[in-house]
Each structure stands twice: as structure tokens, then as C-alpha cells.
């Protein structure tokens, strides 16, 4: 047969790389946070995340989503979720690497920063299984509101053994935790929940819980933190899927959600039919208790969005480094260089912020109240802006590959579908922006910690200095509650951009800091990616993004 064509001018497959080694922003943030001693383990995980084996597991897990089996063949109710073996391989690796609750039992001062860096690297391979990993990480501080439960469950939540299956939790070698809060009528407004809890009157403080949950994260988890109403108000409870005597608890999985993205992970509608659980924290203080869990998962939303940006940028660089069009390699063409450099700036700024917030968590755990305040404000604002930027970044990175990026085999549609989730999860845009107002109204001193952080870069860039001065004036609008709400999104955006600008001025290269401040803070930017000023050092920015600077 005659040969009709030969394959050429196509980029080689993106596989067999180290997801940490070429990420200078990541490595520098780890060192700045005092966690350089963990760099070797980070590089090991980076090599694994970019390996052909793990990338194939990621593909299989996403292309073979979980299935709900409500009954066995005899008609017995089993409420089990079946996963492709690739899912369990990814979970085993993530738990084994300590990406879940392990930092809570690690006494090193940088344990949470190291965990954040590793979560960021590993999430670039496959994001769906990061949901139960993140929930397990976040469960510990909430559970500590009930010390006797924490003493029993925390060691198993921090265990590096992934022990999947329906057995009593305390009989397993390791546990995965989920969160079950939202209901049909309320969504983020959890005070509208109707689920009820009634004490059974025993010495263990056991309750029977009845109600419906509209969106339960990771329904195959061993234990769940959930909200139910007592006379005092919403209260937090710990529910196991299997009771201590081996009987199934009254948790009924009604159906799995058919989601835009996050397809490898199961999300369910769940009924509590007199399910047994134990109270966590004080009656009526459940929202406050579970907010500890929400804040931890918000950190992972920021890290997950940063990971998606880095993965998208890597794909865009791989394609444009090898693809020729109109007589030249794409990466060498001026407008494409502008687009790629702009994507690189957004990626590095997100990475720097996420890891700085993880550093603040470490320092807050050690008793530093200023770092605790910075984390509180930075998480709310950063959750809004970084996660919001994730979708735009994914769309532009996909477009760099043209039609090749629009087909499933490229992996780019998976990144694109995943991005909106992180903006929605743990409070969508308005919830996160309003949380900035709520935090400042409750504790105006949070701003003092923020000013101290950003003014550590004072004098290094006139556009940053001007942005800080303008923001100081603009926060006076908070005295008007209506104007404050109307301005909430802009406030969250400006806080984040100024925070990112200060980090880049202090820790990145002059080319990156200059381009970021000129575009994001100085107004010399068109809004879409690829509209950076003509005088920025594109080559230096791209070399740094490729790990060559």
C-alpha cells in the first residue's frame, strides 16, 4: 500500500519527567519556608508523579469512574462504591507519602509546608484522589475538639497504610475521612440544614442521626464529619460507615453525582437512617468546629489550583517547544512567548502564595499569632482569587496546543474540567469573598499581619508600593456594609495580588517580579493572557518556568 503520510511536527509525549526538579518556584518556596531538608523526598515524589506508570494510572482512574452498588445479588443493602485498581494504586501512593494527615503527628517545624509541597507535586498527576486525601488531612484539627475521639482516631488517620474496605474503623490499619455537610435546600448555608440528631442516652454520648446530605465528599471513606441539629443548633458529629460490632451504619448512598470533572472520585447523595454517631465539640457549635476542617481544605484548594496551573503550563511548554508553525518553532514566536510567559507568571504567583500559606500554618501551630492572622486572611482571599484564575489558566494552556489540546488524549480536557471544582469546593466565589469581610469584621487586627507581610517588600517596586497604599485607602469602604459586600470580590482580588506581588518581589527573579507588578498591579495588562508589556524579559521568564534559570 502506498504511504499517504508520515507523522512529523508533533511534540513527543509528555512523560518520564520530574514534576518537582524543574519547578524553581516550588523549590525556592520550600527553602524560604525552612524545609530544605525535605527536598530530597520531594524530588523523589516528583519523579514518581511524572513517571509513565503513574500517568497511566491517572488516565485509567479518570476514564473508569467509580460505580455505586446499592445492593448485592441477593437484595441485601451494601452501599458500596467500586473503583478501578488504578484509583487504589494512586491512593496507596498518596497515603504512603504522607500527603493526608501525617503532618499532624510530625513534630518538625516545617511538616505542613513539606506536605503542601508534596501534595502540590502529586496532584499534578491526578487530582481526583486528592479529595479524600485532603479531607483526611483536614479532619484532624476538627476532631481535636473532642479529645477522646481524637486520641482514638488520629493515629489511624495519620497512618501511612491505605486500608480500603468495610470494617470497623478502629480495627483497620489506616483510615480515610470524608465530610458531609451540604443539603439540597442550603448548599453553603449550612445553618439551613434540617438533619437531626437525638441522643440515645448512653454513657458514650452516642446519637442517632436522620436526614439527607446533598453532596457528600468521598462516600467510601471510613468515617465522616457531619453536621446535624440539636436543640442548641448545628452540631458536629463523627459517623463511621461500619459500627464497632461490624454492622453497617445507617448510611444509604442514593446515587453518585455525574460531575463535570473530578470523575475519578465519587461524590454522593447520602441518607442517614438513624445512623449512629458521636458528638464532636460543643452542642450548637458545629459550624465553628467544622470550619477548622474547611480552612484546611481551602488551603488544598489553593494548592490544587496551583498544581493545575503548573501542569497546564508544562503541557503548553512541551507542545510549543517542539511544534513549528509558519516557519518557526512556536515558543520562539513573539506572541506565543507573551502568552507562555503570562501563564508562567500566574503559575508561579499561585505556587508562591499556596506554599507561603502552608508556612504560615506551621508557624501558627508553633504559637505565632501574627502568622495565624496572616493565614486566616490570606486563605480566604487566596481561595477566591487563585481558584478563580485556575479555569482561565487551564483554558489558555489548552489553547496553546490548538486542536491537539481539545482532544481527550492530550490530558488537557481533564485539567480544564477539574479547574472549576476548586473554585466551588469549600465555598464558591461569593462565599470566599464574603468570608474576607467576615474575618476582618470579627478581627480587624488581621490587616496588621497582612500589612507587615507585604511591607517587608517596601521600596523594592514602585507599583507594589502604590498598590499597597491604594489598598490601605480602599479598606475604609468596609465601614459601609452594603458597599463592602459590593466590593468584596475586588477586595479579595486586590489582597491576593498584593500578597503575591510582595512574595515575588522578595523571592523570585527580577524579571518575574517586574512583569507581575507591571501587569497585575501597575495596570499595564490587557486582562487576557498574552497581553504583557512589550518590555518585559520574556526569555528569562520562560527559562525560569522551564527550570533553566
N, C-alpha and C positions, 0 to 999 in steps of 0.2 A: 504494500500500500504506500502511496505517496505521502510524504510528510507534509502536513498542511501548515505547521508552525512549530517553533521551538519556544520554550519558556525562557525569557530573559527580562531584564529590567524589573525584577521583583525582589523585594527585600527578603533576606533569609529569615527563617522562623526565629522568633524571639524566645530563646530557651537556653538553658545552661549558663545563666548569668548569676551574679551575686547581687541580691536586692539591697544589700547594705554597703558593699565596698565602694560603689560609685556615687553614693549619696553623701556628698560632703556636708550638706546642711545637717543631715542626721548625725553624722559622726561628730561634728563640731558641737552640736547641741548637747550631745551626751557628755562630751568632755567639759563643756562650760558648766554643766549641772553637777560635776563631780563624780561622774560614773564611768570615767575612762577605764577603770579596772574591769568593766564588763564588756569591753569592746570585742574581745576575742570570741566570746559566746554569741555576741550579736552578729559578727561576721559569719560564724558557723551557721546560724539560723538563716542569714541572708542567702548563703549558698544553697541551703536546702529549699528556701522559698522559690528560688529561680531554677530549680532543677527540673529536668524533663519529667521525672517521676511525680513530683508534687503538682506541677502544672497539669499533668494528665489526670491526677486525682481531682483537681479543681474542675476540670472540664466535665468529668464524669458525674461529679456530685451535682453540678448545676443542670446537666442535661437529663438527669434521672432524679427528679424531685421526690420528696417523701410521700408516702401513701398512708392514709388512715384506714385502719382495720378496727371497726367498732365492735364486731362480733367474731367469734371463731366459727368453724363449720358446723358446730352443734347448736349454735344460737346463744352461747354464753357471751356476755358483755366483756370485752377485753380492753377496749380503748387504747390501742397500741398504734404507734407510728413506726413504719418501716422505712429504713434508709438504705441507700446504695452503700456497699462496702467502702467506697471512696470517702464518704462522709465520716465514717468511723476512723478511717486512717488519718484524716485531717484532724479530727478531734483528739485522737490519741497523741498526735504530734504536738498540738497546741497545749494540751494539759501537761504533757511530759516536759515541755519547755517552760512551764510555769507562767503561762500567759493569762491564767484565770486568777484564783485567789491566793496564789503562792506568796505574793509580796507581803501579805498581812502577817505572815509568820517569819519573814526575813528581817533580821534586825539591822541590816546595813542601812545607812542613811539615804542611799540612792535607790532603794529597792523599787519604788514606784516609777521612777524615771527609767530604769532599765526595763522594767516590764512594759512601759509605754512604748519605748523604742522597739522592743521586740514584737509587740502587738502590731505596731505600725508596719514593720517589715513583713511580718507573716500575713497580714491582712491583704497585702498586695497580690498574694497568690489566689486567695479565695475569701470573699468577705462574708458569705452567709453563715458559716460556722462560727464567725466571730460573735454572733448574737448570744448564744448560750455561754460562750467563754466570758464575754463582757458581763452578763448577768451574774455569773458565779463570782466574778471579781467584785461586783458591786454589792452583793448580798451581805458580805461580812460586816461592814460598818452599820448597816441597818439592824442586823441580827444582834449586834452587841448591845442594843437597847434592852435585851433580855439576857443577862449574863449566863444563866444556867443553860439556855438553849445554845448560846454561842460556845460555851465550853464543850458541849456535846458535838456540835455540828461543824464548827470552824476548822478543826484539824482535818476533817474529811473533805470540806470544800477546798482546802489548800493542798490536799494530797495530789501528787503527780501521777496518780493512777486513774485512767479513764475506765470506769466500770459500768458499762451500759447494761441495762436490763431491769426488769421489775422485781425488786427485792426490797425488804425493809431497809431504809437508809442507813441506819446505824450498823447494819450487818455487811455493808459494802466497803470496798477499799478506797473509794473516792466518790464524790458527789458533784452533780451539776444542779445549779439553781436557776429557776425561772422567776418571772414577775407577772402578776395577774392583777391588773388594776382597772382598766378602762371598761366601760359598759356602753351599750347602744345609745342610751339617752344622754350620756355625759361626755364621752371621749376624754379630753384633757381635764374637764371639770369633774374631778373625781369626787367632789363633795355632793354631786348629784347621784351618786351610786345608790342602788336600792338593795344590794346584797346584805343579808342579815346574819348575825351570829348570836347564838344562845348558849349560855354556859350549861354544861352537863352536870355541874355541881360536884366534880371530883376534886381530889387534892392536887392533881396535876395541872389544873387550870385549863382543862380541855373545853372546846366549844364545838358546837355543830353549826355549820355554815351552809346557807342556802341562797342561791342566786345565780346570775348569769354574767359571764365576762365575755366581752365582745372581741377582744384582741389579746390573747394570751401568748406571750413570748415563750418560745421553746417548750411546747407542751409535753415533750418527752422527758423533761427534767425530773430529778428525783424529789426535789422539794420546791415549793413556791412561796414567795412572799406575796400576800394578797391583802386587799382592803375589804372590810365588811363593817356594818354598822352595829354598834351597841347603843344603849340609851345615851351614853356620853358623847356619841358621834363616831365618825370613821375611825376604825382601829386596825392596826396591822396584825396579821396572823401568819404563822408558818404552817403550811399544809404539806404533808408527804403524799406521794402517789400511792405508796404501799404503807399500810399501818404496821406497827411493831409486831403484831401477831401474824403477819403475812397476808392478811386480807387486803383486797383492793379498796382504797378510799373512794368516797362518793364523788369522784371527778369524772364527768362524762364529756368526752370530746364529740361535739356535734358535727363539726366539719372543719376542714383545713381551708384557709384563705387561698384564693387564686390571686397571687400578687404580681405586680408589675415586674419587680426584681426580687432579689433575696430568695431565689427559687430553691436553693439547696436546703434552706432552713424551713422548718414547719412553724406556722402561726395558726392558732385555732380559736374557734368559739367554744367556750367551755361552760358546762353547767355544774354547779355544786349542789348535789342532792344530799343534804345533811352531812357533808364532808367534815371530817374531824380535823381540827387544827389547834394550835397553841398560840396564845396571845404574845405579841412582840411589842414591848413598850407599854406605855400607859393607855388606859381606855380613853378614847376620844382624841388621842394624839397620833393617830395612824398616818396622817398626811405628813406630819413633821418627821415621823420615824422613817417613812419610806422615801422621803426626799433625800436622805443620805444615799440611798441606792440610786436615785435618779441623777444626783450630781456626779456619781462615779460613772454612770453610763453616758452622761453628757460628755465627759472627758473622752470616752471612747468614740463618741460621735465625731468629735473634732479630729481625733487621731485617724479614724476610719476615712473621713473625708480627705485628710491629708494623704493617706495611703492611696486612695483612689486617684488623686491628682498626680502623685508620683508615678503610679502605674500607667496612667494615660500619657504623661509626658514621655516616659520611657518608650512606649509604643510609637509615639509620634517621632521621636528622635531616631528610632530604629528604621522606620519607614523612610524618612526624609534623608537619612544618611546614605541610603542605597538606591533610591528611586531617582531617575533622571526625567526631566520634562523640559521641552523647549530648549534642548541643547545643553542643559546644566543639571547637576545634582540639586535636588530640591533644597537641601539645607543651605546651599550656597547662594540661593536666590534671595534678594533683599527683603521682599515682603514676607516670604516664609520664615526668614530669620527673625523678623519682627514678631511674628505670631509665636514661634517657638520660644523666644526669649520672654515674651509676655507670660506664656504658660509656665515657664520656669520660675519667674518671679512669684506668681501666685502659689505655686507648689512650695517653694522654699519658705515663703511667709507663713503658710499654713503649718508646715513642719515645725518651724521655729516656735510658733505660738503653742502648738499642742505639747511639745516637749517642755517648754517653759512652764506651762500649767502643771505638768507632771512633777517638775522640780518643786513648784510651789506646794504641791501636795506632800511631798517628802518633808519639806521644811515645816509645813503646818503640823504634820504628825509629830515633829520634834518639839512643838510648842511655840513656833514663831507665829505670832498673831498677825503681823503685817503680811506675811506670806499667805496666811489663811484668808485674809481680806482680799488680797490680790487674786487669789484663786476663785473666790466667790464671785467677784465682779467679772473677771476675765472669762470664766466658764460660761456665764450667761450670755455675755456679748459674743464671745468666740463661737459658741454653739450656733447662735443666729447667723453670723456672717460667714464663717468658714464653710459650714454645711450648705448655706445658700449658694456659695460660689462653686461648690462641687459639681452641680449639674451643668453650669455654664462651661466649666473647665472640661468636663467629660465630652460635651458636645463639640467643642472646638478641637480637642485632641483627636476625636473620631474623624472630624472633617479633614484633618491633616493627612489621613490615609485615603481620603476620597471614597470612591465606591468600595474599595477593599476594606475600609473600616466599617462599612454599613452591613457587611455580611457577618453572620454568627461566627464563622470560623476564625475571624480575626481576634475575637475576645473583646473587642471594643463595645459591642452592644451590651454585654454583661456589665461593663463598667458604667455605661450610660444608664441602664435600668437601675443599678444599685444606688446611684448618687442621690436621687430624691429621698430615699428612705431615711438617710441620716439627717436630713433637714426636718423630717416629720417625726421621727422617733424621739421620744422623751421631750415632746413639746415642739410643735411646728413653729414657723417663723414668728407669728404674733405672740405665742406663749413665751418663747425665749426672750423676745424684745421686751415684753411687759415684765418679765422676771428681772430684767435690768432695773426698771423703775422700782419694782417691789424691793429689791435688795438695797437700793440707795435710799428709799423711804424709810426702811427699817434701820439702816445703819449708814448714815451719811459719811461716816469715817472710812468707808470703803474707798472713797475717792482719794483720801490721803495716801493710801497704799499705792493706788494707781499713779498718782502724780509723782510719787517718789520713784516708782519704777521707770516711767517714761522720761522723767527729767534727769535720770542718770545718763541720758544721751544728749543732754542740753548742750548747745553750741556746736554740735557736730554737723548739723544740716539745717539751713535756714528754713526750709519748707516744713521740716518736722517741728522746729521751734514755733513756727507760725501756726501749725495745726494744733499744737498743744495750747497755745494762747487762745485760739478761736474756740476750742472745746471748753476751756475754762469759762469763757463768757456764755457759751450756749447752754451749759448745765443750769444756768439760772432759770431757764424755762421750766424746770421741774417744779417750780412753785405753783404753777397753774396746772391742775390735774388733767384738764381736757387737752391743753396744748402739749403737755407731757406725753399723753398717750398718742396724740397725732404725730409726735416727733420720735416715738420710741424706736422705730426701726432705724432712723437716721442716727440716733444716739448710739445704738448698739454697733452700727457700722463704723461710726467715727471712732468709738472707743477701740474697736478691734484694729482698725487701720493704723491708728496712732501707736498702739501697743506693738503691732508688727513692725512698723517703721522704726521704732526705738530698738527693737531686737536686731533688726538687720543693720542699722547704723552701728550698733555696738559690736556685733559678732560676725557679720558677713563681709564680703569683699566690697570695696568702694563702688565698683561698677553695679553690683546688685542693689546696694543701698541707695545709690544715686538714682537709678532707674525707678525703683519703687517709690521713693519720695517724690520724684518729679511727676510720676503718673498718678499714684493713688492719693498723695497728699497735696501736690502742687497744682493739680488740675490740668496738667499737660498730657491728656489722655482722652481718647475718643469714647471710651466705655466698653467697646467690643475688644476682644483680644486682637493683638496685631496693630495697635494704634499707639505704640510707644513713641516718644520724641525721636527725632532723626539723629540726635547727637549722643544717644546712649551707646555704651560699649557692648554691642550685641555679641561679638565674638567671645568676649570674656565671660559674659553671662552663659552662653551656650557651652563653652568649655567647662565651666563650673558645673553646670547641670549634667554634663556627661562624665563628671569625675576626673577631669583633666586639669583643673586649675589648682 
